[in-house]
Amino acid sequence: DNNNSTSHEFFENSNKESNISNIVSYETCQLDNITCIQLCCSPGDRLDDDICIPEKIKYFLPNVYKYTNDSLQSENKTVDELFQLTIYDPCQENRILLPYGFQYDYMFFANGSLYISYYKIFAKPTSYCLAITEGDKFEVTICSETYHEILKIADDQKADVDNKNLSVQNIRIIYMSFHIVSILFLISIFLVYSIL
């Protein structure tokens, strides 16, 4: 059983020197029902706030990995060698970058979905795009709908933790109650024996 995915290791390309021939229109991805990875801006451009700024940036595309027998093995291919790329920003002005330090911590799967390990969720291919914002590596920008899903998961996890904390607190109260009752019994036994 093999699942194709990408890790945060990168291969170098150059905006002018690389010959990325698999950039197709967004409509082609939709009409031909093919898996396309969406770039927020053209390769080599930088996303600054909500504007793509043309620059001659050297950029790094993610390296593709494959799971084989529960182990992660390098395929020595970049994302553009496995997927069609399209320049389309599904988020428009409602996007969120992954937190600093985790901005490259994601994996692509063969169906185009993206696993964001920081949040432990899968993002649909239509709810993210890749962009260079700082430096020279593509970062994931997720749309607000995915971010709201993340917030819901975080709230659910917080509720689970609160419920566990409440359970622990209830156990402590019961434990203390048993201690108090046992101390009362010990005192009563001591009094009975001291009187006799």
DAKAGI-V738457 format. One record per backbone hydrogen bond with DSSP energy under -0.5 kcal/mol. CO is the residue of the C=O (numbers start at 0). NH is the residue of the N-H. E is the energy in kcal/mol with one decimal. If there is no record, write none. Layout:
BEGIN
((CO/NH/E) (CO/NH/E))
END
This chain:
BEGIN
((0/68/-0.6) (2/66/-2.7) (3/109/-0.8) (4/64/-5.0) (8/62/-3.2) (10/60/-1.5) (12/58/-1.1) (13/17/-2.7) (17/19/-0.6) (18/20/-1.1) (21/23/-0.6) (21/84/-2.3) (23/86/-0.5) (24/28/-1.5) (25/29/-1.9) (26/30/-3.4) (27/31/-2.5) (28/33/-1.5) (33/35/-0.6) (34/83/-1.3) (35/37/-0.5) (36/85/-2.2) (37/129/-2.5) (38/87/-1.6) (41/44/-2.5) (43/56/-1.2) (45/47/-0.7) (45/52/-3.4) (46/48/-0.6) (47/49/-0.5) (47/50/-2.2) (50/47/-3.0) (50/52/-0.6) (51/53/-0.6) (52/45/-2.5) (54/56/-1.0) (56/14/-0.8) (58/12/-2.4) (59/137/-1.3) (60/10/-2.0) (61/78/-2.2) (62/6/-1.8) (63/74/-1.8) (63/76/-0.6) (64/4/-3.9) (65/67/-0.5) (65/72/-2.4) (66/2/-1.0) (67/70/-1.2) (70/67/-2.5) (70/72/-0.6) (72/65/-2.4) (76/63/-4.4) (77/80/-2.0) (77/81/-0.8) (78/81/-0.7) (78/82/-2.4) (83/36/-2.8) (84/23/-3.1) (85/38/-3.2) (85/87/-1.0) (87/89/-0.8) (88/91/-0.5) (90/93/-2.4) (92/94/-0.7) (93/143/-1.8) (95/141/-2.8) (98/101/-2.3) (101/104/-1.8) (102/139/-0.9) (103/105/-1.3) (104/116/-0.8) (104/117/-0.7) (106/114/-3.1) (108/111/-2.9) (112/108/-2.0) (113/115/-0.6) (113/122/-3.3) (114/106/-1.9) (114/116/-0.8) (115/118/-0.7) (115/119/-1.6) (115/120/-1.4) (120/115/-2.9) (122/113/-2.3) (123/126/-2.3) (124/127/-0.6) (126/142/-2.4) (128/140/-2.8) (129/39/-3.1) (129/40/-0.6) (130/132/-0.7) (130/138/-3.5) (131/46/-3.0) (133/132/-0.5) (133/136/-0.6) (135/59/-1.8) (138/130/-2.5) (139/97/-1.1) (139/141/-0.5) (140/128/-2.0) (141/95/-2.6) (142/145/-0.6) (142/146/-2.0) (143/147/-2.7) (144/148/-1.7) (145/149/-2.3) (146/150/-2.5) (147/151/-2.2) (148/152/-2.4) (149/153/-2.7) (150/154/-2.6) (151/155/-2.5) (152/156/-2.6) (153/157/-2.4) (154/158/-2.5) (155/159/-2.3) (156/160/-2.3) (157/161/-2.7) (158/162/-2.7) (159/163/-2.5) (160/164/-2.8) (161/165/-2.4) (162/166/-2.4) (163/167/-2.6) (164/168/-2.3) (165/169/-2.5) (166/170/-2.4) (167/171/-2.2) (168/172/-2.2) (169/173/-2.4) (170/174/-2.7) (171/175/-2.7) (172/176/-2.4) (173/177/-2.4) (174/178/-1.9) (175/179/-2.5) (176/180/-2.6) (177/181/-2.6) (178/182/-2.3) (179/183/-2.3) (180/184/-2.3) (181/185/-2.3) (182/186/-2.5) (183/187/-2.5) (184/188/-2.6) (185/189/-2.4) (186/190/-2.6) (187/191/-2.4) (188/192/-2.5) (189/193/-2.0) (190/194/-2.0) (191/195/-2.0))
END
